[in-house]
Amino acid sequence: MPSVQRAHDILRKSGIPVITVSLDGTGEQAVKPFMAKNGYTVPTYIDQKMDVARAFGVRAVPFTIVVDRQGMIVARGFGPFDVDAAEFRQYVQRLAAKQ
């Protein structure tokens, strides 16, 4: 989660949103305190009913999806990785520059 927050902080300056989706079944009562306690400001959608997860075919977490400005999925992957790694940020910035 710290790398997601750092990516959010860096990419939002370029107008590129980073959004998280929580699949926590207890919903906002668990997610809000966790986000506040850790100082996370990245927008978080709470998907208690798994509607978003089903729509995107998420089977396990963490799961990363990159969606272009036309709403097309251009990259997806399962497993933890450093979202604020220079290579990933550059990939997203190149993608944004194309459009």
C-alpha positions in Angstrom: 0.0 0.0 0.0 2.8 2.5 0.6 4.0 2.2 -3.0 0.4 2.8 -4.2 0.2 5.9 -2.1 3.6 7.1 -3.5 2.4 6.4 -7.1 -0.8 8.3 -6.4 1.2 11.3 -5.1 3.5 11.4 -8.1 1.1 10.5 -10.9 -1.7 12.9 -9.8 0.6 15.8 -10.6 0.4 14.6 -14.3 -3.4 14.2 -14.1 -3.2 10.4 -13.9 -5.5 9.0 -11.3 -4.5 6.0 -9.1 -7.5 4.4 -7.4 -7.7 1.5 -5.1 -10.6 -0.9 -4.6 -11.1 -2.6 -1.3 -12.8 -6.0 -1.2 -13.0 -6.0 2.5 -16.4 -7.5 3.5 -16.7 -5.3 6.5 -16.6 -2.3 4.3 -16.1 1.3 5.3 -15.9 0.5 9.0 -12.6 -1.3 8.4 -11.2 0.6 5.5 -11.6 4.2 6.6 -9.7 3.7 10.0 -7.0 1.8 8.2 -6.5 4.5 5.6 -6.6 7.3 8.2 -4.2 5.5 10.6 -1.6 5.0 7.8 -2.1 8.5 6.3 -3.3 7.1 2.9 -5.1 9.6 0.8 -5.4 7.6 -2.4 -9.1 7.4 -3.4 -10.6 4.0 -2.3 -13.8 2.5 -3.7 -15.3 0.0 -1.3 -16.5 -3.0 -3.2 -18.3 -5.1 -0.5 -20.5 -6.9 -3.0 -17.5 -7.6 -5.4 -19.3 -5.9 -8.3 -16.1 -4.2 -9.5 -14.0 -7.3 -8.9 -16.4 -9.4 -11.0 -16.6 -6.9 -13.7 -12.8 -6.8 -14.1 -12.3 -10.5 -13.5 -10.3 -10.2 -10.3 -9.8 -13.6 -8.7 -7.2 -12.8 -6.1 -5.5 -9.7 -4.6 -3.5 -7.7 -5.0 -4.5 -7.2 -8.6 -3.5 -4.3 -10.7 -5.3 -3.0 -13.8 -4.2 -0.1 -16.0 -7.1 1.5 -17.9 -6.5 4.0 -20.7 -8.5 7.2 -21.2 -10.9 5.3 -23.5 -11.7 2.9 -20.7 -9.8 0.0 -22.3 -7.7 -2.3 -20.1 -4.2 -2.0 -21.4 -2.4 -4.0 -18.7 -3.3 -6.2 -15.8 -1.5 -8.4 -13.4 -1.7 -10.3 -10.2 0.6 -10.1 -7.2 2.5 -7.5 -5.3 4.9 -5.2 -7.0 6.3 -1.8 -6.5 3.7 0.5 -8.1 5.9 3.5 -7.7 8.8 1.9 -9.5 10.3 4.2 -12.1 9.6 1.7 -14.9 5.9 1.5 -14.0 5.5 5.2 -13.6 7.3 5.8 -17.0 5.0 3.2 -18.6 1.9 4.9 -17.3 3.2 8.4 -18.3 4.0 7.2 -21.8 0.6 5.7 -22.1 -1.0 9.0 -21.0 1.1 11.0 -23.4 -0.2 8.9 -26.3 -3.7 10.0 -25.8 
